[in-house]
Amino acid sequence: MKKVVMTLAFALALTGVHAQTESNSGFNKWSIELAGGLTKPQRPLTSGYFTDTPSPWVGDFGVRYMFNNKFGLKADFGYNSFTSKNNSLDFDSKYYRVDLQAVANLGRIMNFETWTNTFGLLGHAGFGYGQLRSDKFKGADEVGNFIAGVTVQIRLSNRIALTGDFSTILNASQDRTFDGANVAENRGFSGLIFNGTIGLNVYLGKNTKHADWTVISNDNVDLSPLENKIADLEEQIKKMPAQKEVVIEKQAAQPVDNDLIKKMINDKYYSVYFDFNKTTPIENSTAAIDVVLNYLRKNPSAKLDLVGYADQVGKAEYNERLSNARANNVKTIFEQAGIASSRLNVIANGADTSIQKDSDEARRLARRVTFIVK
């Protein structure tokens, strides 16, 4: 009996931590990027030749792969059109490029999830090959290039994000100006182009979320408070009269002693956990609900407080509504299982300020409903 109680208590106490960590283990890694917008060739240009500021147009197509939720690579193809402004000498040039770039998910690196799940930020930089073609010369001016930029993301769904990108391109060994004139002995990074585009990220894969929006915690959770509770419980069990082992059924695993299970419920060994900004309990919380439900069925005079919590992300008013919705959803589960509404009392405690705000794992523990048996 003692062994059963200890195993059950420890397992349920850690359910919220392990279950939610595992839920982040799968995410999509591939995406397609499409964008178009405006461009500005800054240099070199021959005197008397210039374009609009900015001028149409630039197009970009890319394929990206994320190694994890913070870093990846993308290959992309770009096209720029440079034409003369009304009072410029006439010219018509095209610039084609292909690049391989490293990508950093700055939104995850800078913990954007602590204040938004809608906006993201990517940084990208790399090298490639380009060709400048113009009506002023035959053939192509072949160049090497360096490209760097930032991409603002607005998540529209788990499959699509709206993007706004600003990039700078430096061309090396550019022997022609953007209007087509010859440049003698020009071997350094002399070419300079600015691009601004609006586009879409289309996420591919069978998982729900893409790496861009997946939060993975590398923090070490301090389990000492739970370990202390287990130690206290073990001391209490040692003082109890010896009892025979009981068979654990599929759903229950419930200790026989009502006072012990009541104490475990009130000491928060059995809690229901939630994903960020969600009001539906995670799947692994059903074990805790079963234990409390069985206690209420076996003790028809007992009443129960359902205490809802949120983490500290977001405004206080919203967190209070969120904690209330979580507690009410758990209450509905008990009512649908046959527990009278008059026995259930909802308490919305808002954000749990006793739990560290900057730790992903701590915030997972804060998003919960606890119980008080009366």
Steps between C-alpha positions, in 0.01 A plus 500: 500500500774747592685431179186552294417833666854632461523401136164656417569825681840550342377416149204738512704779655737490203236450232465871421872540445572195285180497300535856380869465424425195284225688318765731350715218362337493153487793261521569128837606358439580132345815358461680169547877479345725233542878495490803276554871543718799430872541439767770487842457330722735698831459317665495253298721266636726228437871538171590335351154556271424792186315602197582711555487877391230549415346165307192390567227519668209678387141537631224726437126534662289771496160668596487868591216738527551877737274694317597820272782611782757492734431206469386140607543138320626193571502126334779307477646151454873443415724206539881483391734223682836466355755258556870447293770664318747274775764501786245492681376193333182382616157614344162582697257717420170670677339794471129579644331805503171690613488864551262791426670831514418868179583688461593866154501660547819702146475636587180689850616591356818655203314661222676309264235642503685833292777341363377163414187302415699186817691410836346410837623380759323284854608419676365190841537334705314242688496171408426142543553129341768283474623144436856383354533151414821315390636164829693499729195460494143381535202728505516879713661766559215746541598865531347843270640764446528873142541622364576846160602631220475752149358452201598713236226522129516581356154559167461321466129578719199576559468124543859380678814622500845343852642466670834451869489413779756462825376347831645391705346217870570442645393164868415456689523168220701337650619170190685381290774652133428548429710191742286293816711479843339542684537832875450478683279753210478741572189710374585849146506645404811304143413399225589746127419476219550751185283480171529685240226451169368630423131471392173655661212686322174419580228755528137388476181706266274694544661843278777633761772544811608313835555669450879463224489764611211721632571850748247635633549850858414588452611857556261788192482718554531870318193632606548862152619616346184353771285649435657841129419467579140414731476801229639729250257359736210554536593868122508540466159338760350733279600796195327355407144598628242253246410230492246221591593144199578280452427135520811281226514240550668163342832595529530870822430689321647806618459858245349736551750782264797447694734727822433308349558156328816629831632627670418169227686309521805725881496486475530118640158412211472254479801267366554150739670255446707187694610193580870457187713452278188496200407715481130412702271730795317346441131441732383777293682764219242480671288769474781756135564404421129546647494851302807615184376328523161674547672836188713447296193401608309811443802725162648396502758779834648389512829314778623276663834417650512148774764500609625158838657419682655204866581451618861520509560124237755397283754681357432845137537386545250219679251725216516751247419225727222373538342845123518549435330164744222585336430836152509345601253228623254762179557694304409187693174474399409857137598434487285188636213710203530738629731776238756606580860416414601858806305620738688272630853555717686247773740616693709245842591641641657182876492448703292746762754608675248724644321195795640305391696192816462290517119504304306237470198729384710795231660284379154401454414868308827554236425234279272710189432704549374856242360744398556861274238659261629766 
